């Protein structure tokens, strides 16, 4: 299966500040995981939250930002990975002047 990310539309993330995403892989394609491209504009933030059942891997594609895992903010750059296990509070923010791009992978998939 091939999925062309460029054909997927960016959607605003409701209740988040300057965050946009596109679904790349969903439970329609597979029952084992989902993948989403996240864009956080300068000054944007994906607010702190948890997932009851899903493990979330956040791979920084480009840009610089900060990831909250549990109770610590850490600087992240391209190539870094943040891992949020079920029940762990996590968030992302971009205090910089360029967009931050993240690949978020969930197992099991977000519904």
DADA-V967617 format. One record per helix or strand of 3 or more residues. SS is the DSSP state (helix for helix, strand for strand). FROM is the first residue (numbers start at 1). TO is the last residue. If there is no record, write none. Layout:
SS&FROM&TO + SS&FROM&TO
//
This chain:
helix&5&7 + strand&17&25 + strand&34&49 + strand&55&62 + strand&64&69 + strand&72&77 + strand&81&84 + strand&90&93 + strand&100&107
//
